[in-house]
């Protein structure tokens, strides 16, 4: 059954379109970083370039000698062609596609030169000498690791076309070399592309996980802030409603003003609850609006739970009203109390930091310090732990850093700053400065 003229036209148009896409893939300029370019160690960043130099240094003299001695190619051709087939490996880490252009053209010219000028090919592999095959395969690997799938497919198709055309020029000469060249290059390109795509997928998954963690922490903060603000708004409503009855001789205009204040507060509470409805998890259990949010008064119980988990933790509190015997007469807020949003953020930061110690450094010493500045401008929270002191294997050998995301969000919520990092003895330090007046104070330490 023949193909109609319209069908043949569509088929030809599709072939042309795919050919244009593949040729465009080979023409796209190279961008991006070399492999391992973001490593903190200099020798790791140089490793891909050193491997390319080693490969070029080994294959260049080998290729020239093989062309001279085994194939009998004149020295005026063997030297330049051997160098052109191996020297571009120096560019394999930084510019693999540019290196491929040079090596591919050099290999094709070598095959033609061997067919025309070689004394006698005999049983030697043709059109691809062994050094040319090895160098081409070594170049295909970084090419597949750096370039997208469309480019690697285009490279392999060009390789197949060149092998077929060269094979047609001299059908009786070593077809196994052609088959080996095509198959091995396809396998290397396929494996390199699979490794690259897997790495990209893992990176995407990690980014999505960090984003999801950030959104979950923000939703949790929103729920907790609702509980904090709802309490104060309820107090405003009650005070505004009862003011005309508690205060004698309130004018009618003042009564209307108090009623408007109470109505606005109730409306704000209702709108806030409606907005929060989308953030409430269905299976959280219990009514979170009725659960009191923790504060600095619960730090003792938090530290005790860490001690029960095997962490030698100790708590030092100073200058905090109503906690640790501190006098709250001159506190930052009304009646000497600290802002609830600040105390809640401080509690969550200590909670997450101690949880990280339990997970990553079981048995380590941990010092928790919570203090209000002498000028009562900021609440300072510091958690410092040493390395694990027990031979037991840590619950997690490496972290994702998602707990730090929550700490930063908590700190940013109240306009503070967060400093985290390794200590000299192999431990970890978390230090947060939470302003009590809504502005970030300068560092005094």
C-alpha positions in Angstrom: 0.0 0.0 0.0 1.6 3.2 -1.1 2.0 6.4 0.8 -0.1 9.3 -0.4 1.5 12.5 -1.5 0.1 14.5 1.5 1.4 11.8 3.9 4.9 11.8 2.2 4.9 15.6 2.5 4.1 15.5 6.2 6.8 12.8 6.8 9.4 14.9 5.0 8.4 18.0 6.9 8.8 16.1 10.2 12.2 14.8 9.2 13.3 18.3 8.2 12.0 19.6 11.5 13.9 17.0 13.5 17.0 17.6 11.5 16.8 21.3 12.1 16.4 20.7 15.9 19.4 18.3 15.9 21.6 20.7 13.9 20.5 23.5 16.2 21.6 21.4 19.2 25.1 21.1 17.7 25.2 24.9 17.2 24.1 26.0 20.7 27.0 27.8 22.4 28.4 26.1 25.4 27.5 27.6 28.8 27.7 26.5 32.4 30.4 25.4 34.7 32.9 22.6 34.4 32.3 19.5 36.5 33.2 19.9 40.2 33.7 23.7 39.6 31.8 24.5 42.9 33.9 22.3 45.1 35.5 24.1 48.1 38.8 22.2 47.5 41.1 23.5 44.8 42.4 20.1 43.8 38.9 18.8 43.3 38.1 21.7 41.0 41.2 21.0 39.0 40.7 17.2 38.8 38.6 17.2 35.5 41.2 19.4 33.8 44.1 17.2 35.1 42.3 14.1 33.8 41.9 15.7 30.4 45.6 16.7 30.4 46.6 13.1 31.3 44.5 11.7 28.5 45.9 14.1 25.9 49.5 13.5 27.1 49.1 9.7 26.8 47.2 9.5 23.5 49.0 12.2 21.5 52.4 10.4 21.2 50.7 7.0 21.1 48.5 8.1 18.2 51.3 9.6 16.2 53.5 6.5 16.7 50.7 4.2 15.6 50.0 6.2 12.5 53.7 6.3 11.6 54.7 2.7 12.4 51.6 0.6 12.1 49.9 2.4 9.3 52.9 3.8 7.4 51.4 7.3 7.2 53.9 10.0 6.2 55.3 12.0 9.1 54.0 15.3 7.7 50.4 13.9 8.1 50.8 11.6 11.1 52.0 14.4 13.4 49.2 17.0 12.8 46.4 14.4 12.6 47.6 12.6 15.7 47.8 15.9 17.6 44.4 17.1 16.4 42.8 13.8 17.5 44.3 14.0 21.1 45.1 17.6 22.0 41.4 18.7 22.1 41.0 16.5 25.2 42.5 19.4 27.1 39.2 21.2 26.5 37.0 18.2 27.4 36.1 19.6 30.9 35.4 23.2 29.9 34.3 23.0 26.2 33.4 19.4 25.3 31.3 20.3 22.3 34.1 22.4 20.7 36.6 19.6 21.5 34.2 17.1 19.8 34.1 19.2 16.6 37.9 19.1 16.3 38.3 15.5 17.2 35.5 14.3 14.9 36.9 16.2 11.9 40.4 15.0 12.7 39.3 11.4 12.9 37.4 11.6 9.6 40.5 13.3 7.9 42.7 10.6 9.4 40.5 7.9 7.9 40.7 9.5 4.5 44.4 10.1 4.7 45.0 6.4 5.6 42.9 5.3 2.6 44.9 7.6 0.3 48.5 7.9 1.6 49.1 4.9 3.8 51.6 2.4 2.4 49.6 -0.7 3.3 46.7 -1.0 5.7 46.9 -4.8 5.8 44.8 -6.1 8.7 45.0 -2.8 10.6 41.7 -1.4 11.9 40.1 1.2 9.6 38.6 3.8 9.4 39.2 4.3 13.1 42.6 3.5 14.6 42.6 2.3 18.2 44.0 5.5 19.7 41.3 7.4 17.8 38.6 5.2 19.3 39.9 5.6 22.8 40.2 9.4 22.6 36.7 9.7 21.0 35.2 7.6 23.8 37.0 9.6 26.5 35.6 12.8 24.9 32.0 11.4 24.7 31.8 11.0 28.5 32.2 14.7 29.5 30.2 15.7 26.5 27.2 13.6 27.7 27.7 14.8 31.3 27.6 18.5 30.2 25.2 18.7 27.2 21.5 17.9 27.0 20.1 14.8 25.5 19.3 16.3 22.1 22.9 17.3 21.6 24.2 13.8 22.5 21.7 12.2 20.1 22.8 14.6 17.4 26.5 13.7 18.1 25.8 10.0 17.9 23.8 10.3 14.7 26.6 12.3 13.1 29.0 9.6 14.2 26.8 6.8 12.7 26.5 8.7 9.4 30.2 9.3 9.2 30.9 5.6 9.9 28.5 4.4 7.3 29.8 6.8 4.6 33.4 5.9 5.3 32.5 2.2 5.3 30.9 2.6 1.8 34.2 4.0 0.5 36.0 0.8 1.2 33.6 -2.0 2.2 36.2 -4.7 2.5 38.3 -3.1 5.1 37.8 -4.0 8.8 34.1 -3.5 9.3 34.5 -4.5 13.0 36.2 -1.2 13.7 33.2 0.7 12.4 30.8 -1.4 14.4 32.9 -1.1 17.6 33.2 2.7 17.1 29.5 3.2 16.7 28.4 0.9 19.5 30.8 2.0 22.1 30.3 5.7 21.5 26.5 5.2 21.8 26.9 3.3 25.0 29.2 6.0 26.6 26.9 8.8 25.5 23.9 6.9 26.9 25.5 6.2 30.2 26.8 9.7 30.6 23.4 11.2 29.7 21.8 8.9 32.3 24.2 10.0 35.0 23.6 13.7 34.1 19.8 13.3 34.1 19.9 11.5 37.4 22.0 14.2 39.0 19.7 16.9 37.6 16.6 15.0 39.0 18.2 14.7 42.4 19.1 18.4 42.4 15.5 19.3 41.4 14.1 17.0 44.2 16.4 18.6 46.7 15.3 22.1 45.7 11.6 21.1 45.8 12.1 19.5 49.2 13.7 22.7 50.5 10.9 24.8 49.0 8.3 22.5 50.6 10.0 22.7 53.9 10.1 26.5 53.7 6.4 26.7 52.8 5.4 24.3 55.6 7.4 26.3 58.1 5.8 29.5 57.0 2.4 27.9 57.3 3.3 26.8 60.8 4.4 30.3 61.7 1.2 31.7 60.3 -0.9 29.4 62.5 1.1 30.2 65.6 1.0 33.9 64.9 -2.8 33.6 64.5 -3.0 32.2 68.0 -0.7 34.9 69.4 -2.5 37.8 67.7 -6.0 36.3 68.3 -5.4 36.5 72.0 -4.5 40.2 71.9 -7.4 41.0 69.5 -9.8 39.3 71.8 -8.5 41.4 74.7 -9.0 44.5 72.7 -12.6 43.5 71.8 -13.5 42.8 75.5 -11.9 46.0 76.7 -13.7 48.1 74.0 -17.1 46.4 74.7 -16.8 46.8 78.5 -15.3 50.3 78.6 -18.6 52.2 78.7 -19.7 50.1 81.6 -16.4 50.3 83.5 -15.9 54.0 83.1 -18.5 56.4 84.4 -19.7 59.3 82.4 -18.6 58.1 79.0 -20.0 60.5 76.3 -22.2 59.0 73.6 -19.6 59.7 71.0 -17.0 57.8 73.0 -19.5 54.9 73.4 -19.9 54.8 69.6 -16.1 54.9 69.1 -15.6 52.0 71.6 -18.3 50.0 69.7 -16.6 50.7 66.4 -13.3 49.5 67.8 -14.8 46.3 69.1 -16.6 45.7 65.8 -13.4 46.2 63.8 -11.5 43.9 66.1 -14.2 41.2 65.7 -14.1 41.6 62.0 -10.3 41.3 61.9 -10.5 38.1 63.9 -13.1 36.6 61.6 -11.1 37.5 58.5 -7.9 36.1 60.0 -9.6 32.8 60.8 -11.0 32.6 57.3 -7.5 33.1 55.8 -6.0 30.7 58.2 -8.4 28.0 57.2 -6.4 27.1 54.1 -3.3 26.6 56.3 -4.8 24.3 58.9 -3.9 20.6 58.3 -6.9 18.3 58.3 -5.2 15.5 60.3 -3.4 17.6 62.8 -5.5 16.4 65.7 -7.2 18.7 68.2 -8.0 22.4 67.8 -4.8 24.3 67.4 -6.6 27.6 68.3 -7.2 26.2 71.8 -3.6 25.0 72.3 -1.4 27.5 74.1 1.8 28.4 72.3 5.1 27.6 74.1 7.4 30.3 75.4 10.6 30.7 77.3 9.0 29.3 80.4 8.9 25.9 78.7 12.7 25.9 78.0 13.5 23.8 81.1 11.2 21.0 80.0 12.6 21.2 76.5 16.2 20.9 77.7 15.2 18.0 80.1 13.8 16.1 77.1 17.1 16.6 75.3 18.9 15.2 78.3 16.7 12.2 78.3 17.6 11.7 74.7 21.3 11.4 75.6 22.4 15.0 75.1 24.3 16.6 78.0 22.4 19.9 77.7 22.4 22.8 80.2 20.3 26.0 80.1 21.3 29.5 81.2 18.7 32.2 81.2 19.3 35.8 82.2 17.3 39.0 82.0 14.1 37.3 80.9 11.1 38.4 82.9 9.5 35.7 84.9 12.1 33.0 83.8 15.1 32.0 85.8 14.3 34.3 88.6 14.7 37.5 86.5 12.8 40.5 87.6 10.3 41.7 85.0 9.7 45.2 86.3 11.5 46.8 83.5 10.6 44.4 80.7 10.3 45.2 77.1 6.6 44.9 76.8 3.6 45.7 78.8 4.0 44.6 82.5 7.6 43.7 81.7 6.7 40.8 79.4 8.6 40.1 76.2 6.7 40.1 72.9 5.0 36.7 72.4 6.2 36.4 68.8 9.8 36.8 70.0 9.5 34.3 72.8 7.8 31.8 70.5 10.5 32.2 67.8 13.2 31.8 70.5 11.6 28.6 71.8 11.3 27.1 68.3 14.9 27.9 67.4 16.1 26.2 70.6 13.8 23.3 69.9 15.1 22.8 66.4 18.8 23.2 67.4 18.5 20.6 70.2 16.7 18.2 67.8 19.6 18.6 65.4 22.1 17.8 68.2 20.1 14.6 69.0 20.1 13.6 65.3 23.6 14.5 64.3 25.7 14.5 67.5 24.3 12.0 70.0 25.9 12.3 73.5 27.4 15.7 72.8 27.5 18.6 75.3 25.1 21.4 74.5 25.0 24.8 76.1 21.8 26.8 75.6 22.0 30.5 76.5 19.0 32.9 76.5 19.6 36.4 77.6 18.1 39.9 77.2 20.6 42.7 76.4 21.4 45.2 79.2 19.6 47.9 77.2 16.7 45.5 76.6 16.9 46.0 72.8 17.2 42.3 71.9 16.8 38.8 73.0 19.9 36.7 72.3 19.7 32.9 71.8 22.7 30.8 71.4 23.0 27.0 71.2 26.5 25.5 71.0 27.2 21.8 71.0 30.4 19.8 70.8 31.1 16.7 68.7 29.4 13.4 69.4 31.0 11.9 72.5 29.5 8.4 72.2 30.7 5.7 69.8 27.1 5.1 68.7 26.3 5.9 65.1 24.5 9.2 64.7 20.8 9.0 63.7 21.7 11.0 60.6 25.2 11.1 59.2 24.5 14.2 57.0 21.8 16.8 57.1 19.8 18.6 54.4 19.9 22.0 56.1 16.1 22.2 56.1 16.0 22.8 59.9 18.1 25.9 59.3 15.5 27.1 56.9 12.9 27.2 59.6 15.3 28.9 62.0 16.0 31.7 59.4 12.2 32.1 58.8 11.6 32.5 62.5 14.4 35.0 62.8 13.3 37.0 59.8 9.7 37.0 61.2 10.8 39.3 64.0 13.4 41.2 62.1 16.4 39.5 63.7 19.6 37.9 62.5 20.8 34.3 62.6 24.4 33.0 62.5 25.2 29.3 62.2 28.3 27.3 61.5 30.9 24.8 62.6 33.0 25.4 65.7 36.7 24.8 66.0 36.3 21.5 67.9 33.9 20.0 65.3 30.7 21.0 67.0 28.0 23.4 65.8 26.8 26.9 66.9 23.5 28.6 66.4 23.2 32.2 67.4 20.1 34.3 67.0 19.5 38.0 67.8 15.8 38.8 68.1 15.0 42.5 68.5 12.4 43.5 71.1 11.6 46.8 69.5 11.0 45.7 65.9 14.3 46.8 64.6 17.5 44.8 64.2 20.1 45.8 66.8 23.7 46.1 66.1 26.0 43.2 67.2 27.7 43.9 70.4 29.6 40.7 70.7 
